[in-house]
Amino acid sequence: MRRWNGWGSDQVDFPITASAKAYLVRIIGSAQPGPSARYEDVLASVPRAELPAHPLISRDPGLRLKHARGQSLPDWIALRSGAVGRIPDAVAFPSTEKEVEELLVFAKKARAAVIPFGGGTSVVGHINPAGGASPVLTIVLSRMFRISWLDEESHLATFGAGVTGPHLEAQLRARGFTLGHFPQSFEYSTLGGWIATRSSGQQSLYYGRIEDLFAGGTVISPEGRLELPPFPASAAGPDLRQIVLGSEGRLGIITQATMRVTVLAERERFDGVFFPDWDQGISALKKMVQDSVPLSMLRLTDSDETRTTLALAGHERLIRLLERLLRGRGVEEGKCLLLVGITGETEAVRKARRRALDLAQAHGGVYVGRRMGNEWRRSRFRTPYLRNTLWDLGYAVDTLESAFIWKDLPSATEAILSRLRNGLAAEGEKVHAFAHISRVYSSGASLYFTCIFRLAADPGETLARWHKLKKAASLAILAGGGTISHQHGVGTDHLPYIEQEKGKLGLQALQALANTLDPFGIMNPGKLVPPLEGD
Ligand SMILES: Cc1cc2nc3c(=O)[nH]c(=O)nc-3n(C[C@H](O)[C@H](O)[C@H](O)COP(=O)(O)OP(=O)(O)OC[C@H]3O[C@@H](n4cnc5c(N)ncnc54)[C@H](O)[C@@H]3O)c2cc1C
């Protein structure tokens, strides 16, 4: 069963070794296990539902509780401490578009706010009920998961928007195709959620980001249906698909989506290379992407993340051997690990690999074979389970991400890491912060930051620590010329910073769009677009 206040299935754990624990103590300090509220106690505190009965909704307290929060650190603090905050008044699981329409009519009549819910993996507060007097109806798309159309000639497939990653891939692979969209939350996140948050998969270098894959679909808004045909291209004015991408449930409910799919690749491999330092790694990456070497993934971890990954991996003897080998080749303390993914036909994979490794070598890279890449592939969707382990040991984990043009990337990385590392100095707390480049583009790359710090005895203090770090890092991102989000979206957590990125007029245009499709403002209020002054 899925954990109600942690990540993933309660049948899966991610234990770490005694030496990995000792590493954390050495770097951050010894910690006390975090709180873990009992489900029964929290359930007993769920308030009465403020929505009238309807055949399509459930007011069951357990279902409401399980759809109340996402996966951000503030969500974890709320769920683990048992102070969950606002809980939806009802949850609905429509199976058809007609039921979705009926639910929106019901919500309008009841003056309820509506939160579309995919897999609940949001890390920026997207699916949490906002404040305000309106009752809240959460509409979960999980019953709309089937493939309804596959055009093998045009490489297009239509799915219900509630389909999760594994289920979508299983349906396509059975027919020889793949979507190739693999966010780390793949196990639980859904097609509708990916589109509504402009998600990016780990192999988007080959398959494309979700905006490249989304060909069309249907959105049901409070004002009616928006149909988006899957034209291969069109010059008929602005592309309406772009307003659905990143809409975060503010415009309506995506019920089905037609996706550009790819024939399953003949080969796929992930190779490991170590660079003596971050700058040489970046130079190699830039060259690879600007020379259009056909790769599927370039993931470069900075020296602190490389060290932490090796320390938490547990294979101590093997790692000692590896480090000895690297030292012999001039790669020492500042080493940075690059994983190179290559996907395609056998001959194309062979050529791309050769070219990538030649470029890596020209920038001081030392090739270490496939073992690290295979290990990464094996645990790519298991890594989030580490958050459960760390919480139980007394450590909070938060991640944030951005994208920068190449010129700004090195200085921005340094500035953000420094803000994070010193962010809790006043509290006398250490923050272990590190970064990796997770996606590359010819003009720049996305940076993904992780910070680990100790949980305070009081959950309110842990939340205050998070606020402090989040604010410091967000301001450093904006000051460094980055976007407030490369792949997680805006939700509530990035709302204070969105005006700086979009501008006042840009936000007014987005607000006007929301007002057109949702004039009574019932769709996911409080997310993506701040209310206009006077609203
Ligand atoms: C461990 C972990 C790893 C992650 N890794 C990645 C990653 O590699 N790449 C990445 O891009 N993101 C990642 N994320 C973030 C998250 O998984 C994405 O934002 C994902 O796209 C959310 O999908 P979901 O189905 O869970 O949506 P939810 O969290 O349920 O909803 C997110 C938003 O989308 C809206 N929405 C959902 N479904 C619909 C619909 N059918 N119609 C209209 N609106 C809808 C919701 O209203 C909400 O505003 C990660 C999160 C976690 C916890």
The ligand as an SDF file (V2000), in Angstrom:
LIG
                    3D

 53 58  0  0  0  0  0  0  0  0999 V2000
   10.6290   12.1160   -5.4690 C   0  0  0  0  0  0  0  0  0  0  0  0
   10.1660   13.0520   -6.5340 C   0  0  0  0  0  0  0  0  0  0  0  0
   10.8690   13.1490   -7.7180 C   0  0  0  0  0  0  0  0  0  0  0  0
   10.4390   14.0250   -8.7210 C   0  0  0  0  0  0  0  0  0  0  0  0
   11.1270   14.0600   -9.9050 N   0  0  0  0  0  0  0  0  0  0  0  0
   10.6820   14.8480  -10.9080 C   0  0  0  0  0  0  0  0  0  0  0  0
   11.3550   14.8610  -12.1810 C   0  0  0  0  0  0  0  0  0  0  0  0
   12.3440   14.1540  -12.4040 O   0  0  0  0  0  0  0  0  0  0  0  0
   10.8600   15.6650  -13.1480 N   0  0  0  0  0  0  0  0  0  0  0  0
    9.7620   16.4300  -12.9480 C   0  0  0  0  0  0  0  0  0  0  0  0
    9.3380   17.1070  -13.8700 O   0  0  0  0  0  0  0  0  0  0  0  0
    9.1300   16.4530  -11.7580 N   0  0  0  0  0  0  0  0  0  0  0  0
    9.5420   15.6790  -10.7490 C   0  0  0  0  0  0  0  0  0  0  0  0
    8.8850   15.6800   -9.5380 N   0  0  0  0  0  0  0  0  0  0  0  0
    7.7320   16.5670   -9.3310 C   0  0  0  0  0  0  0  0  0  0  0  0
    6.3710   15.9230   -9.6940 C   0  0  0  0  0  0  0  0  0  0  0  0
    6.4770   14.5300   -9.7620 O   0  0  0  0  0  0  0  0  0  0  0  0
    5.8760   16.4980  -11.0050 C   0  0  0  0  0  0  0  0  0  0  0  0
    5.5030   17.8420  -10.8130 O   0  0  0  0  0  0  0  0  0  0  0  0
    4.7160   15.7240  -11.6400 C   0  0  0  0  0  0  0  0  0  0  0  0
    4.5430   16.1940  -12.9440 O   0  0  0  0  0  0  0  0  0  0  0  0
    3.4140   15.8250  -10.8780 C   0  0  0  0  0  0  0  0  0  0  0  0
    2.5300   14.8460  -11.3950 O   0  0  0  0  0  0  0  0  0  0  0  0
    1.3100   14.2880  -10.5440 P   0  0  0  0  0  0  0  0  0  0  0  0
    0.5200   13.4130  -11.4330 O   0  0  0  0  0  0  0  0  0  0  0  0
    1.7840   13.6980   -9.2940 O   0  0  0  0  0  0  0  0  0  0  0  0
    0.5060   15.6310  -10.2750 O   0  0  0  0  0  0  0  0  0  0  0  0
   -0.0990   16.1820   -8.9180 P   0  0  0  0  0  0  0  0  0  0  0  0
    0.9820   16.3460   -7.9380 O   0  0  0  0  0  0  0  0  0  0  0  0
   -1.2700   15.3930   -8.5410 O   0  0  0  0  0  0  0  0  0  0  0  0
   -0.5860   17.6160   -9.4130 O   0  0  0  0  0  0  0  0  0  0  0  0
    0.3340   18.5910   -9.8090 C   0  0  0  0  0  0  0  0  0  0  0  0
   -0.4280   19.7650  -10.4530 C   0  0  0  0  0  0  0  0  0  0  0  0
   -0.9950   19.3440  -11.6720 O   0  0  0  0  0  0  0  0  0  0  0  0
   -2.4080   19.4990  -11.6680 C   0  0  0  0  0  0  0  0  0  0  0  0
   -3.0040   18.3590  -12.3580 N   0  0  0  0  0  0  0  0  0  0  0  0
   -2.7360   17.0440  -12.1490 C   0  0  0  0  0  0  0  0  0  0  0  0
   -3.4710   16.2990  -12.9950 N   0  0  0  0  0  0  0  0  0  0  0  0
   -4.2090   17.1570  -13.7250 C   0  0  0  0  0  0  0  0  0  0  0  0
   -5.1840   17.0040  -14.7490 C   0  0  0  0  0  0  0  0  0  0  0  0
   -5.5270   15.8120  -15.2380 N   0  0  0  0  0  0  0  0  0  0  0  0
   -5.7550   18.1190  -15.2710 N   0  0  0  0  0  0  0  0  0  0  0  0
   -5.4070   19.3530  -14.8260 C   0  0  0  0  0  0  0  0  0  0  0  0
   -4.5010   19.5540  -13.8630 N   0  0  0  0  0  0  0  0  0  0  0  0
   -3.8990   18.4700  -13.3220 C   0  0  0  0  0  0  0  0  0  0  0  0
   -2.7990   19.5830  -10.2130 C   0  0  0  0  0  0  0  0  0  0  0  0
   -3.9850   20.3240  -10.0110 O   0  0  0  0  0  0  0  0  0  0  0  0
   -1.5910   20.2760   -9.6220 C   0  0  0  0  0  0  0  0  0  0  0  0
   -1.7060   21.6630   -9.7940 O   0  0  0  0  0  0  0  0  0  0  0  0
    9.2940   14.8280   -8.5150 C   0  0  0  0  0  0  0  0  0  0  0  0
    8.5810   14.7160   -7.3110 C   0  0  0  0  0  0  0  0  0  0  0  0
    9.0100   13.8410   -6.3320 C   0  0  0  0  0  0  0  0  0  0  0  0
    8.2290   13.7290   -5.0730 C   0  0  0  0  0  0  0  0  0  0  0  0
  1  2  1  0
  2  3  1  0
  2 52  2  0
  3  4  2  0
  4  5  1  0
  4 50  1  0
  5  6  2  0
  6  7  1  0
  6 13  1  0
  7  8  2  0
  7  9  1  0
  9 10  1  0
 10 11  2  0
 10 12  1  0
 12 13  2  0
 13 14  1  0
 14 15  1  0
 14 50  1  0
 15 16  1  0
 16 17  1  0
 16 18  1  0
 18 19  1  0
 18 20  1  0
 20 21  1  0
 20 22  1  0
 22 23  1  0
 23 24  1  0
 24 25  2  0
 24 26  1  0
 24 27  1  0
 27 28  1  0
 28 29  2  0
 28 30  1  0
 28 31  1  0
 31 32  1  0
 32 33  1  0
 33 34  1  0
 33 48  1  0
 34 35  1  0
 35 36  1  0
 35 46  1  0
 36 37  1  0
 36 45  1  0
 37 38  2  0
 38 39  1  0
 39 40  1  0
 39 45  2  0
 40 41  1  0
 40 42  2  0
 42 43  1  0
 43 44  2  0
 44 45  1  0
 46 47  1  0
 46 48  1  0
 48 49  1  0
 50 51  2  0
 51 52  1  0
 52 53  1  0
M  END
$$$$
